[in-house]
Structures are given as C-alpha cells and as structure tokens.
Amino acid sequence: MCGRGEEDARVHVLNLLRRGARGGALFTGFDGAVDRLYRVIGRRTDAGPIPMHTIGELAERIASAAGRSTNIERIPLQTRAGGNAVLCALAFRALGGTATVAANLGQPIHPVFADLVKENSCRTHSIGPPNETDAFEFSDGKILITNSQPLESMDHGTIAASLPPGGLAGLWQGQDAVALMNWTMLPKGTQLFQKILHDVLPQTGQGTAFFFDISDPVRRMDDDICQLLDLLAEFSQLRPTFLSLNGKEMERMASLVGGLDCRDREATLRVLHSRWPLEWLLHRYDGADSFGKNGWITAEGFFTPTPTASTGGGDTFNGGFLFAHCHGLGRSSCLFLGNALAGSYVRLGRLPSRGELIQFLASHS
C-alpha cells in the first residue's frame, strides 16, 4: 500500500510520462569511463559456473589467501559506457531530456560511447582519454576497481581548452540544471569548483540548479571533504544546490559531525543540513530521502534482491530525479521518478524506454 504522498507522486510521474513530455536541459561533467562488468565465480559444477552472490563471499575468499594464494575467476557480462556524468546524461536523455556532456570520452571518442553521440542524442565535448573501471556485480552491492589517471590533471584550464569559445559559461546558458560529478577522483576538483563558483556561476541563469554527486569519498581526507561541503554551501546561497549520496556516503558525511545514528535517516540528514544548508538527497536500494528547506521527504523504492546490474543505479536515479525537477515536479515526485527509473534499470540491466517504464510502474503499483 502507498501513502497519500506516494500516490500523488505516482500520479504526477505517470502523467509526465504518458503525455510524452520532452525537454529539460541538463549539463553533466566531467568524468567518462569504459566500464567492464563481471560476475565472480564461486565454484564450478557439471551444470556450469555458480557465481558468488554476496561481497562477503569474495571477502572470505580473499582473506583465506593471506600468506598463501588463491585464484579468483570472473566472467564478463558486458563492456559499456560509464562514468557518473555519462550515465546520468544517458538516463536524462532516455526520458526525453536534452543533455550536454563534457567529459573524458577519448580523442577520437571511444566506440563505447557510441550511444552517447549517435544521431546527436547528446551534445558531447571530449576532454581527454576515458577512465577504465572493472565492476564486479553482487546481489548486495558492487566493487569498482578504477584507473582514474586521466582525471589527475583535469582543471578549469584543461576543460576550457577542450570546449568551444565561451567555455563553460557558454555551454550553461539556457541549462535547467548543471550536474558536476565525481569530485573524489578529481584531485583538483575543489579548486575547479571554486573557479566555477566565482567565475562561471555568476554568468548562469538564476534558475539553474547545481547538482553534485561526489562519488565514494572513502579515500579522501576529512578536511578535504569538509572544505568541499563548505564550498557547496556557498553554491547553495546563490543557486538551488543538491548533493546526492548513497548510504555509505551518508555515513561518511555523518562521521564528520560525530555522534549520529545513521539508522535514523531523518535525524542524520537534518543535522547535516543544519551544518551545510544544501538540498541533501539519499538514494537507497529500497527508496530515497530528501532533506532541505522544505524539511524531510521520503519515497519508497523498487527493491529487488536479484539485480541484473547495479553499477550505474545511483547515476540513473540522479538522471530521473533531475528530469522530474527540470519539469517542475515537487520533491516527492522527483524522488519517485528517480526510484522508478533506477528500479527498472537494475532489473533490465539497461535503461528502459518510456513505455517500458510506464509498464514497470503499472506492474509495481
């Protein structure tokens, strides 16, 4: 059963999808990757290989090899376009929006990004060679092993040199939202965002929203993260500003203020918002939450214990959320569309068509 708020959100989202709404303009940057997805094999039988279902199984196998050795077998699932910026743009575009992407897509653009550039589906600007990510899929999560060396030297100067005259300010004219992704893998990311705040943001429209997904900051120092959050709070004084997190990332943010029980999501996000007054978004396997100037909003999701592919689920949520936001839907509807698009995506292992998404919602009412 749905609560009244969820029923309203479902109605608003279905109305948006059924009327074939197009439009909404989104810029995303600055990471692109070649993603290789795998299953890890637990054992082999006469009937064929049996994959490991949980990350814990792999952890036990690795731990048992300490002081010895072991062999871990992987089976490839697919090679595809990746990167937070790229996957968010593809999700936004799949719903009918217009996306502009500036990211490290290769020069010439790597064939894995063919869907991004075919028939000018997205406006693309390549900054350099793509990252490479090996993604190991499990029923309870994923492990990403990434070579992010192409992002190490990326700064405002290298980005501007790869863009048309007018640079970022020119590309952001007329955009409903600007999504800046993967700060964690940008060693010069804070300086880049400072440059954007002071030099580029004043040239963007007052209604342009700024959306951040910094990716798993497990290898970044606390002081660096606090400096970033202080900077994003400055963004929020000038433009609508969102920060999208998963559960693990929320726990890291909560550790910066101390004494929080992250099982109480509302209280945790309330404290984080009081310290850094952004619009905080939390996307979970079984739903999503928001805490901002309008307080606490939550939306149940579309959990499955047997996802076909979970890599990119958070980016897909972001694209759905932003599409709803760019069409003026309320926060609960934005969360609901993000959940629905991600829920369908992890089951199919690909982005659904608009018709498939409507059918998905009809079968999960």
Steps between C-alpha positions, in 0.01 A plus 500: 500500500614853421454801722312802363823683419631201304170465315519867399861460386409194293216690333721800420778281358265287291335815362842633404597175328168437326473844348837440338662800665822601328749768577696595804865593446779344707877543494713224655875480562773400526570125508461228240607137529514172317314267738560125491241311706572153644359228719742326736485120491467322834529144372451290191272199459410269214200723439718808467651777710328627817568867570569649840185677613639728770803719554558310824567180303774674305641656817527156663674357192753783498560485877564126484784566253705707746847347522408260219337568165172446323345522156186707442312449176283762338253475215441810287145632475541801276722793409322831484511875551560608857585796718259685728457789257444275199251264667299786649479667158389176333225452760380858458503463123309169514206682659493764227734769630784677321845433644836665445802302621856623548711206614803287424352300213816443293649677202356380268198407713524137616254263325345406836338844504328445164154520660594835649588656167275315252261726312621787719301354790722693742724794435846372584835664565793270573765619745741205477532121517238312705546330834479121515289322761463129579167458678429176690127449547342331805145476625584725798717757325795547273875547511653750258870493417586811304794651317425872533838629383340699212330722760814584697594810302147619425438858606313802369775574248506151346122494483474844342761407238274217379182708476365743240556875542310615805607199704278370778309826531399472136393137531296575813286769342143374493571190710240405761760314707875447516617166645863487612611150584775288654693754705668206676698407188585862411814591700449862395122482542470747787701762314290432190175551691639817660578637154149410386341663805683829461544535123242285320193482724435878486457460123232229532126554537352559843276195459778257407531230764840357596510129573797315648579131542852482636526116478637281777744723698649212699854597394465873562604670824238641739637853467473480121138388520411775749663757274291372210177507702574855613541590134172333401329697777622813321343372179172453689493869594493591132320220315286194586763242598459125542742240636415138416634218720462127551487344846874447533571857394246633750675310778829666404337845506342421838840406638616856437265639764506197733248337732237422237304178471469456125214255545292809570526646152280802569699608805831444320404704196350768724833546681696498174265760354535721807879491456503529121166645377476310172218290361620159620392193302546140612437222249464154649437155355147515640415867467625857519491794741545873483565767759513866408323829554163322487603243759494121480353319200523126440390267220500122497682330218493188287744260664593168341726242667621381159615797293628434150745790537532752780799698367357833392184472709578816697581695183172382348315620811670838458391525137139418588496742792638779284254437216208539742662807659553664160129451427397674820384196699509509879771333703303182576429452129866559416601231749231267367610531136864451598404186693283366217762553229772342714273211603423415138864547398645254753250234394555541126872568516438799270295816484131441434307672225227738611240232417689236699517735797125560490443123488744454788304746715173329404635165618635646826200700617 
